Amino acid sequence: MTPQNQPYTAERHAILEAALVEADFDGWSLQTLRRAADKVGVSRDLQRLAFPRGVMDLVEYYSHAMDEQMLAQLRALAPEALAEMRTRDKIAYAVRLRIEALQPHRNAAHQALRFLSLPQYAAEGVKHLYHTVDAIWRGIGDTSTDFNFYTKRALLAGVFASTLLYWFEDDSECYGRTWAFLARRIDNVMEIEKAKGKVMSALEKVPSPLSFLSRLRYPDRTRT
């Protein structure tokens, strides 16, 4: 369920906007959620209905809202413009959009990552990461349903996570070093994909060992 079609959308959005300001300084906690709700005039009962799991639901809503912002920007592109881009360029563009969505509250985003890095929330962090990379692949038009569906998302998870961590430490102008790092990581992944393709092509030319064994067990009876 996306942030736009969940119940209590107006209350969730208002609380999140206030919480981002709070989290910039104090991180993500139940106190952050409550102060944000108080600031926008949402009662404690309604706050619990909007975010039943408390701050965990708030952080999840934040992550999904950033995914939706990235997808909206991709949809705003002319279809032919996206179609003409190479896959690697589409990925780089989408990852950059997703990270730049965090810029207005960069420290709050960093605090959210630290929150999700805590051992008790690690599984939630993995779930959010998967949701983001799945959104990126869908956003650039990927329709794979075979084994590639999973390998693409696994590879992109590594690219996105490492680039995000790099971005948090980057003080270069317009984060130029981050985007250069992103390009290198995508180059690495593309090399892996090329190597995998060569291996699979070579394996297809190798006779099946099961076929060889079956011939030993069941020799050709047409021979005399």
C-alpha positions in Angstrom: 0.0 0.0 0.0 1.5 3.3 -1.1 1.5 6.5 1.1 -1.2 8.0 -1.1 -3.8 5.3 -0.6 -3.3 4.5 3.1 -5.9 5.6 5.7 -5.2 8.8 7.6 -3.1 10.1 4.7 -3.4 13.8 5.7 -2.5 13.1 9.3 0.4 10.9 8.3 1.8 13.5 5.9 1.5 16.3 8.4 3.2 14.3 11.2 6.0 13.2 8.9 6.7 16.8 7.8 6.9 17.9 11.4 8.9 14.8 12.4 11.6 15.5 9.8 12.4 18.8 11.5 12.5 17.1 14.9 14.6 14.1 13.6 17.2 16.5 12.0 18.2 17.3 15.6 17.0 14.5 17.8 16.8 11.4 15.6 13.8 9.0 15.3 12.1 8.0 18.5 8.6 7.7 20.1 9.2 11.2 21.5 9.9 12.5 18.0 6.7 11.1 16.8 4.7 12.5 19.7 6.2 16.0 19.5 5.5 16.0 15.7 1.8 15.0 16.3 1.4 17.7 18.9 2.9 20.3 16.6 0.3 19.6 13.9 -2.6 19.1 16.3 -3.1 15.4 15.9 -4.5 13.8 19.0 -2.6 10.9 20.7 -5.4 8.5 19.7 -5.3 9.5 16.1 -1.6 9.3 16.1 -1.7 5.7 17.2 -4.2 4.9 14.5 -2.1 6.6 11.9 1.1 4.8 13.0 0.1 1.7 14.9 3.7 0.5 15.4 4.8 3.9 16.5 8.1 5.3 15.2 8.8 2.2 13.1 5.7 2.9 11.0 6.8 6.6 10.8 10.2 5.7 9.4 8.6 3.2 6.9 6.2 5.9 5.8 9.1 8.2 5.2 11.0 5.7 3.2 8.0 4.8 1.0 7.2 8.5 0.5 10.7 9.1 -0.8 10.2 6.1 -3.2 7.0 7.6 -4.4 8.7 10.9 -5.0 11.3 9.2 -7.1 8.7 7.3 -9.1 6.7 10.5 -9.7 9.8 12.2 -11.2 10.5 9.2 -13.4 6.9 9.3 -14.6 7.2 13.0 -15.4 9.9 12.2 -18.0 8.7 11.9 -21.6 8.4 8.1 -22.3 10.7 8.4 -25.3 13.4 10.1 -23.2 13.5 7.2 -20.8 13.3 4.6 -23.6 16.3 6.1 -25.4 18.5 5.8 -22.2 20.7 2.8 -21.7 19.8 0.6 -18.7 22.8 1.7 -16.7 21.9 5.3 -17.3 18.3 4.7 -16.2 19.6 3.1 -13.0 22.0 5.9 -12.3 19.3 8.5 -12.9 16.8 6.7 -10.7 19.2 6.1 -7.8 20.3 9.8 -8.0 16.6 10.9 -7.9 16.0 8.7 -4.9 19.0 10.0 -2.9 18.4 13.6 -3.9 14.8 13.3 -2.4 16.5 13.0 1.0 18.5 16.3 0.5 16.0 18.7 2.3 16.4 16.7 5.5 19.8 15.0 5.0 20.6 14.6 8.7 17.1 13.2 9.4 17.7 10.7 6.6 21.1 9.8 8.2 19.4 9.3 11.5 16.8 7.1 9.9 19.6 4.9 8.6 21.2 4.7 12.0 17.8 3.8 13.5 17.3 1.0 11.0 20.9 -0.2 11.6 20.0 -1.1 15.2 20.0 -5.0 15.6 16.3 -5.1 16.6 15.3 -3.1 13.4 17.7 -4.7 10.9 15.0 -6.8 9.3 12.9 -3.7 8.7 15.9 -2.0 7.2 16.3 -4.9 4.7 12.6 -4.7 3.9 12.8 -0.9 3.2 15.9 -1.4 1.0 14.2 -4.1 -1.1 11.1 -1.9 -1.5 13.3 0.9 -2.8 15.3 -1.1 -5.3 12.1 -2.8 -6.5 10.6 0.6 -7.0 13.7 1.7 -9.0 13.5 -1.3 -11.3 9.8 -0.9 -11.8 10.2 2.8 -12.4 12.6 2.3 -15.2 10.3 -0.2 -16.9 11.8 -3.5 -15.9 9.2 -6.4 -16.4 11.4 -9.4 -15.7 9.7 -12.2 -13.8 12.4 -15.0 -14.0 15.5 -15.5 -11.9 16.8 -12.2 -13.2 14.1 -10.5 -11.1 15.9 -11.4 -7.9 19.5 -11.0 -9.2 18.8 -7.5 -10.5 17.4 -6.4 -7.1 20.2 -8.0 -5.2 22.8 -6.3 -7.3 21.1 -2.9 -7.1 20.7 -3.2 -3.4 24.5 -3.2 -3.0 24.8 -0.3 -5.4 22.2 1.8 -3.7 23.2 1.1 -0.1 26.9 1.8 -0.7 26.1 5.0 -2.7 23.8 6.2 0.0 26.5 5.7 2.7 29.0 7.5 0.5 26.6 10.4 0.0 26.2 10.9 3.7 29.9 11.5 4.1 30.4 13.5 0.9 31.1 17.2 1.2 32.0 17.8 -2.4 30.3 20.4 -4.5 26.8 19.2 -5.6 27.9 15.8 -4.3 30.0 15.2 -7.4 32.1 12.6 -5.8 29.0 10.6 -4.9 27.8 10.5 -8.5 31.2 9.5 -9.7 31.2 6.7 -7.1 27.7 5.6 -8.3 29.0 5.4 -11.9 31.9 3.2 -10.8 29.7 0.9 -8.9 27.3 0.5 -11.8 30.4 -0.2 -14.0 31.4 -3.0 -11.6 27.9 -4.5 -11.7 27.9 -4.4 -15.5 31.2 -6.2 -15.6 29.8 -8.9 -13.4 26.8 -9.2 -15.6 29.0 -9.5 -18.7 31.2 -12.1 -17.0 28.1 -14.1 -15.9 26.7 -14.0 -19.5 30.0 -15.4 -20.8 30.0 -18.2 -18.3 26.4 -19.1 -19.0 27.1 -19.1 -22.7 30.1 -21.4 -22.2 28.2 -23.7 -20.0 25.4 -24.1 -22.6 28.1 -25.6 -25.0 29.3 -28.1 -22.4 27.6 -31.5 -22.7 25.5 -32.4 -19.8 27.2 -34.8 -17.3 23.9 -36.5 -16.8 23.7 -37.2 -20.5 27.2 -38.6 -20.5 26.4 -40.9 -17.5 23.2 -42.1 -19.0 25.1 -43.2 -22.1 27.5 -45.2 -19.9 24.6 -46.8 -18.1 22.5 -47.4 -21.2 24.8 -47.9 -24.1 23.5 -47.6 -27.6 21.8 -50.9 -28.3 21.7 -50.3 -32.0 25.4 -51.2 -32.3 26.4 -54.8 -32.7 
